[in-house]
Amino acid sequence: QLQASGGGLVQAGGSLRLSCAASRRTFSNNGMAWFRQAPGQERNIVAGISWNSGGTYYADSVKGRFTISRDNAKNTLYLEMNNLKPEDTAFYYCAAALSSTYGVRRDAYRYWGQGTLVTVSS
């Protein structure tokens, strides 16, 4: 249902763009989000976006550096990540919400992508 891509190794201060390709059924009327999970830590929300891009949410740790967006014509979710820091290193997962908006809890999401690894070196 969801296929995340775009992860990789980048130096601190660098940029990456993650993409998440979805089926139309999973994507078009659903809120979407990016979560991340570092080794030994919980999976937490990074950013969320409502179905029509009318509302967005960012975790405090990424505000001003990350931008979430979506292209409903292409059924694709994006996460533009700038000024990356070593603490951003994690697996990043895209998720489709149960409703037309986003939620900050994992249980607000029905479908999950497989995760893409982002590694930021110092």
C-alpha positions, -999 to +999 in steps of 0.1 A: +000+000+000+028+024+009+063+024-005+089+048+011+121+057-006+149+084-006+168+075+025+206+074+026+238+086+042+244+123+044+267+146+063+254+169+090+240+200+075+230+182+043+196+176+028+175+146+017+140+142+002+119+112+011+090+100-010+062+077-003+042+062-032+007+051-023-023+035-039-051+060-047-074+041-023-050+045+005-040+081-002-065+105-018-089+111+011-066+103+040-043+123+063-007+113+060+024+114+082+060+106+085+072+089+117+107+079+126+123+053+149+159+052+161+174+020+175+160+013+209+135+041+208+098+044+202+084+053+168+072+090+170+056+114+146+078+138+126+053+156+105+016+152+094-006+166+067-043+166+061-059+152+029-060+186+011-028+200+026-049+225+045-033+215+078+002+204+088+020+194+120+057+192+129+074+178+159+094+206+177+127+189+169+122+194+131+103+227+129+120+250+105+141+222+089+116+197+075+087+203+052+059+178+045+039+180+013+018+158-009+008+155-045-027+140-047-025+137-085+005+114-081-006+097-048+028+107-033+038+120+000+071+139+005+094+150+033+120+176+025+147+175+052+173+203+054+201+211+079+201+174+090+216+166+123+231+133+136+201+130+159+178+128+129+193+093+122+165+068+121+142+047+100+115+069+085+081+055+079+052+070+060+017+063+073-019+067+061-044+079+087-078+065+095-093+099+088-089+129+065-066+146+089-035+136+108-030+125+143+001+125+165-004+089+179+005+058+160-030+044+165-044+071+143-029+054+113-041+024+094-014+017+068+024+018+071+052+018+047+083-004+051+106+023+063+137+040+047+169+045+066+183+080+071+219+082+085+234+116+093+271+116+100+288+142+121 
